[in-house]
Amino acid sequence: MRNQQLWLPNPPDRTPICLGFDGSVNNDWTAIRAQTMTGFAFTPRWGPAPDTPTFWNPREHGDRIPHSEVDAAVDELFDRFLVVRMYCDPEDWTTDIENWALRHGEEHVIEWPTNQVNRMYDEIRRFERDLREGDITNDGCPYTAAHMGNAKKVAKPGQKYILGKPNETQKIDLAMTSILANAAVRDSLAAGWEMPKPRAKVRVWRSR
């Protein structure tokens, strides 16, 4: 699957980014997607093997998501990048998210429930608009492309909709985390976040 299209590398270390996290226990995937503050969406790589992506298919882990691996991946991403915000769907992962907030700051790790229809609808619409206007580019992750293709609109009252799976085998978790990462970026910028200024070089004049 990886060879079907160009999958771009991650941005350089220390790049300011936001993260989206969607966790599962033993059915759906657990995934982390990222987006730079300038709109480049990507699947982070982590771990001793440099091409290991930040998603976990429970079928590849004895039908249980390895919490310790996810925990290590989150710590590595905070060490490598300048994580401005991480929006996390708390279902089944509340304790993990609380621990991440303790380690990395409550201002950076924020619970963002995806089961709130009005809120989710607004973010889906914003994500669709940002894609349409070219405000989001992507790394070409084929797994994310597959999950995006799987996602279907599920009608809700008030002419609103959320995203759902066509069936249990067609997952959408990387689509959900992409929306969360974009929401974190847009909210951070709206709150006044600015790119850190480079440190001025200090010249030391030595007398002879």
VMD Tcl script that draws the C-alpha trace (Angstrom):
set ca {
  {0.00 0.00 0.00}
  {2.80 2.42 0.83}
  {4.22 2.22 -2.68}
  {1.03 3.24 -4.47}
  {1.72 6.96 -4.08}
  {4.35 9.34 -2.80}
  {4.34 9.49 0.99}
  {6.23 12.62 1.99}
  {8.54 12.66 5.02}
  {7.64 14.41 8.25}
  {8.54 18.08 8.71}
  {11.82 18.87 10.49}
  {12.12 18.44 14.23}
  {11.05 21.49 16.30}
  {8.38 22.41 13.74}
  {5.31 23.87 15.53}
  {2.39 21.47 15.07}
  {-0.95 20.41 16.48}
  {-2.05 16.82 17.02}
  {-5.34 14.96 16.80}
  {-5.85 11.72 18.74}
  {-8.62 9.13 18.46}
  {-8.32 6.02 20.63}
  {-9.94 2.61 20.71}
  {-9.69 -0.49 22.87}
  {-10.00 -3.51 20.60}
  {-12.10 -2.69 17.54}
  {-11.30 0.55 15.73}
  {-7.80 1.81 15.11}
  {-6.02 4.15 17.49}
  {-4.40 6.99 15.58}
  {-2.52 10.26 15.82}
  {-2.43 12.76 12.97}
  {-0.58 16.06 12.93}
  {-0.81 19.37 11.14}
  {1.70 22.19 11.01}
  {0.54 25.69 11.85}
  {0.80 26.48 8.13}
  {-1.59 23.67 7.14}
  {0.58 20.66 6.19}
  {-1.24 17.54 7.48}
  {0.84 14.41 8.06}
  {1.03 11.08 9.82}
  {3.93 11.26 12.28}
  {6.57 8.55 12.26}
  {8.09 7.44 15.53}
  {10.13 4.78 17.31}
  {13.41 3.01 16.60}
  {12.26 2.17 13.06}
  {12.01 5.61 11.43}
  {9.10 4.74 9.14}
  {6.70 3.48 11.86}
  {3.49 5.52 11.58}
  {1.42 6.62 14.57}
  {-1.56 4.35 14.14}
  {-2.35 0.99 15.66}
  {-4.59 -1.66 14.11}
  {-5.76 -3.93 16.94}
  {-5.69 -6.95 14.61}
  {-1.91 -6.53 14.45}
  {-1.60 -6.47 18.27}
  {-3.58 -9.47 19.46}
  {-6.87 -7.56 19.25}
  {-5.73 -5.11 21.94}
  {-4.31 -1.64 21.43}
  {-0.84 -1.43 23.08}
  {-1.28 1.55 25.41}
  {2.42 1.58 26.29}
  {3.39 2.05 22.64}
  {0.89 4.86 22.17}
  {2.16 6.48 25.37}
  {5.76 6.31 24.15}
  {4.78 7.72 20.77}
  {3.04 10.72 22.35}
  {6.10 11.48 24.49}
  {8.37 11.25 21.44}
  {6.20 13.65 19.43}
  {6.27 16.20 22.23}
  {10.06 15.82 22.45}
  {10.61 16.17 18.69}
  {8.12 18.85 17.74}
  {6.78 22.03 19.29}
  {3.27 20.77 20.04}
  {0.96 23.75 20.42}
  {-2.21 21.75 21.11}
  {-3.27 18.12 21.08}
  {-7.02 17.49 20.79}
  {-7.95 14.07 22.14}
  {-11.21 12.14 21.94}
  {-11.41 10.89 25.54}
  {-13.55 7.78 25.08}
  {-11.78 4.81 26.74}
  {-8.56 6.84 27.05}
  {-9.34 9.34 29.82}
  {-6.59 8.15 32.17}
  {-3.96 8.20 29.42}
  {-4.98 11.71 28.36}
  {-4.84 12.94 31.96}
  {-1.30 11.56 32.26}
  {-0.26 13.26 29.01}
  {-1.67 16.54 30.30}
  {0.30 16.15 33.53}
  {3.52 15.49 31.63}
  {3.13 17.96 28.79}
  {0.80 20.63 30.17}
  {-2.97 21.01 30.40}
  {-2.75 23.95 28.01}
  {-1.37 21.59 25.36}
  {-3.30 18.34 25.91}
  {-7.05 18.97 25.71}
  {-10.03 16.60 25.73}
  {-12.20 17.04 22.65}
  {-15.19 14.63 22.57}
  {-16.20 13.68 19.03}
  {-19.66 12.48 20.10}
  {-21.07 16.03 20.34}
  {-23.05 16.39 17.12}
  {-23.18 20.20 16.84}
  {-19.50 20.64 17.60}
  {-18.40 17.82 15.32}
  {-20.58 19.04 12.47}
  {-19.02 22.51 12.67}
  {-15.51 21.05 12.56}
  {-16.29 18.75 9.64}
  {-17.62 21.74 7.72}
  {-14.54 23.80 8.57}
  {-12.27 20.92 7.51}
  {-14.15 20.57 4.22}
  {-13.86 24.29 3.59}
  {-10.13 24.35 4.38}
  {-9.51 21.43 2.01}
  {-11.57 23.06 -0.72}
  {-9.73 26.38 -0.39}
  {-6.30 24.75 -0.35}
  {-5.55 25.75 3.25}
  {-4.66 22.13 4.03}
  {-2.04 20.15 2.13}
  {-1.15 16.57 3.01}
  {1.73 14.15 3.07}
  {0.06 11.55 0.84}
  {-0.34 8.96 3.62}
  {-2.21 6.14 1.82}
  {-3.83 4.88 5.03}
  {-5.31 8.29 5.71}
  {-6.51 8.47 2.11}
  {-8.24 5.11 2.56}
  {-9.93 6.21 5.79}
  {-11.04 9.46 4.16}
  {-12.53 7.46 1.33}
  {-14.34 5.19 3.78}
  {-15.98 8.03 5.71}
  {-19.63 8.57 4.95}
  {-21.96 11.34 6.09}
  {-24.52 10.22 8.66}
  {-27.57 12.50 8.84}
  {-28.48 14.09 12.17}
  {-31.39 16.38 13.20}
  {-31.28 19.99 12.02}
  {-29.85 19.14 8.58}
  {-26.53 18.30 10.17}
  {-24.28 15.28 9.79}
  {-21.32 13.50 11.32}
  {-18.93 10.92 9.89}
  {-19.56 7.21 10.14}
  {-18.19 3.88 8.93}
  {-19.91 2.04 6.07}
  {-19.23 -1.18 8.01}
  {-16.94 -2.52 10.72}
  {-14.12 -3.36 8.30}
  {-13.88 0.11 6.71}
  {-12.23 2.32 9.30}
  {-12.28 6.14 9.45}
  {-10.06 6.86 12.48}
  {-7.35 8.66 10.51}
  {-10.02 10.90 9.00}
  {-11.30 11.79 12.47}
  {-7.83 12.59 13.77}
  {-7.14 14.77 10.72}
  {-10.23 16.83 11.56}
  {-9.14 17.13 15.21}
  {-5.63 18.24 14.24}
  {-7.04 20.90 11.92}
  {-9.43 22.09 14.64}
  {-6.50 22.42 17.04}
  {-4.52 24.47 14.52}
  {-7.41 26.80 13.68}
  {-8.35 27.31 17.33}
  {-4.74 28.01 18.30}
  {-4.37 30.61 15.56}
  {-7.70 32.20 16.53}
  {-6.46 32.41 20.13}
  {-3.48 34.48 18.97}
  {-0.70 31.92 18.57}
  {2.24 33.28 16.60}
  {5.34 31.63 15.17}
  {8.21 31.92 17.68}
  {10.79 34.46 16.57}
  {14.31 33.13 16.02}
  {16.72 33.98 18.74}
  {19.02 36.89 17.95}
  {22.66 35.98 17.60}
  {24.88 37.51 20.23}
  {28.30 38.68 19.10}
  {31.09 38.70 21.62}
  {33.87 41.18 20.83}
  {37.22 40.16 22.20}
  {39.96 42.71 22.76}
  {43.42 41.85 21.58}
}
mol new
graphics top color blue
foreach p $ca { graphics top sphere $p radius 0.5 }
foreach p [lrange $ca 0 end-1] q [lrange $ca 1 end] { graphics top cylinder $p $q radius 0.2 }
display resetview
